Amino acid sequence: MTIEVRPASVFEDVRALLGPKSPGSNVCWCLSYRIPSKLNNELRGPARGAYVAELSREQPPPGVIAYDNGEPVGWAAVGPRSDTSFAHSRKIPHVDDLPVWCVWCIRVRPGHRRKGISHALIAGAVDCARAHGAPAIEAYPLDNGDARVDLTMAYAGIRKNFERAGFSHAADTTSVLAGHPRVLMRLDLR
């Protein structure tokens, strides 16, 4: 297995990881935290994919993609916190005024899990943030201890994986996802 992580600039690969089986379906497309809630509610069906197609042509890209021998197998959303709903969150605190980036969604395709792909995605998100001049990168994973996490809600990542990547606990939050508290983890990139 050869895992390579690259910027999410090929829309067909983003669609393979985030898009619906039926083009008219309303799925997240990893837009929930990226765009204002009003726009998120207005975009329906194919319009959601069209919006993401445009994002994948922009700089910085909307995330990173993990490839296993050329096949897209994993996704991580990454970008400036100021461009997300976390910028105004009442539940996820600001540690300071640094223009940090954040990684808020990690997704690995079924059949490819438990192969270290999420670890590669976190490293790729860190590299992306660093390449774009971010002074630090944050994540808001579940603090689940040894408890199992519903895979549908594991998109935020788990604390242990971010600790393995060098992130440190920076703050507690009042956010809870799938019955588990979320914590603010941070990695200084300076």
N, C-alpha and C positions, 0 to 999 in steps of 0.2 A: 504494500500500500504506500503510495506516494501522495502526501497531502501538500497542496500548494494553495496559498491564500492570496487572492488578488482583489483589487477594487471592483465593486459591483457596477461595472460600466457596460456590461453586455445584458441588455434587457431580457433576451430569451432565457438566459441563465437565472436571472432574478425571477422571471415568471415560473420557471420550473420549480423553484423553491417556495415561492410565496403565492403564486396565482392559484385560482380555483380550477377544478377539473372542468367545470362548465363556465364558459366565458361570461355568462350573465349573472353569475353568483356574486353575492356581496361578501367578500372576505376582507380581512384586515389589510393585507398587502403591506403590513408594517407601517401604516400611516397614522395609527391612533395617537401616538405621542409626537409625531412629526409635524402635524398640521393642526390648525385651530379646529376645535370641535364642531363648529358650524360647517366648515368646509368638509370635514370628515363625514358629517351626516348627509351633506348634499351629494357627495360623490357616490354614485351607485353603479353597480355592474361594471361594464367595460370602461367607464370613465375612471375608475380607480386604477386599473391597469395602465391606461393612457397617462395618467398623472405620474405613475411610477416610471413609465418609459421615459418621460421627460426628465425626471430626477436622475436616471441612470446616464443621461447624456451630459449632466452638469458636473462642475467641480466645486466642492469636493463631491465624490460619489455618495450615494445614500447608505453605503455600508460596504462590507467585504464578503466575498464568497470563497468557501473552501471547495477545492476540486480534488477528487480522488482519481488519479490517472485521467484527468481531463473532464470527468463527469462532475457537474455541480452537485455537492452533497450537503452543504451547510451555508448558513447565512448569519451575519451579525450586523445589526443596525448600529451605526456610529456617526456622530456628528457633534457640532457645537451644542452645548446645553442650551445656549441662548436661542437656538432655532427649534427647540422642542417645548412641549408643555411642561417639562420639568423646570423650565425657567420661571414659571409662575406657581409651581406646586406649593400647596400648604402642608403637604404631608412629607415631602422630601426636602430637607433643609438645604440652604446654601452654607457651605463651610466658610467661604470667603468670597472676595470679588474677582478672583482669577477667571479668565475666559476659558473655563474648562470644557473639554469634550466629554461625551458620555456614550457608553454602550448600553443599550436597553433591551435588546432582543437577540437571543441566540436560538437558532433553529437548526436541527440536524435531521435529515430525511430518515424515515424508517428504513431499517436494513443497514444503516451506516452508523448507528449509535454504539456507544461504548467502545469506540476505536480512537479516542483522543481528538476527535474533530472539534469539539467545543473548546478544548484547550488551544488548538491551532487558530480557531476563530477569535478568541480573546487576544492572543498574540498578534494576529493580523489587525484587529481593531486598534490595539496599542500602536502598532507600526503606522497605521493610517493617520491616527491623531498626531503622532510625533512628526510625520512627514508634512503635515499641514500646520506645524508650528504650535500645537497645543502645549501649554505649560504643564497640564495634568489631565488625567482622564478618570472619570468616575463610572461606577456601575451601581445598580440598586437591586442586588440579588436577594433571593430568599435566604433567611437564616434558619434553615430547617434542621440543623444538627444532623442526627442520623435518621430522621424520619423520611419516609418516602414522599416524593412530590409527584402529583398528577402531571403527566407529561404535557398536557395541554397548557397548564399554567407554569411550566418550568421555563418558559421563554425568557424570564428575567434573569435566568442563571441561578446558580447556588453559590453561597459564600465560599465554600471550600475551593471551588474552581478559581475564583478570583484571588484567594489567598495564595494558591499555587502559582499564580501568574505574577505575584509580587505586590498585589493590592493590599492596602491596610484598611482596617475599620476606621472611618473618619467621623461617623455620626450615626446615631440611631434615627429612625424615622417613625412616623405614625402610620405608615402604609403597611397594609396586610394584604397578601395575595395567597389564595388557596389555603387560608388558615395559618400561614406562616408570616412572621414579621419580615419586613425588608430592612436591610441596612445599607448605609451609604459607604461604599468602598472606594478607595482612591489610590492612584499611582502617580507620583510626581515624575514628570518627563523632562525636567530641567537638569 
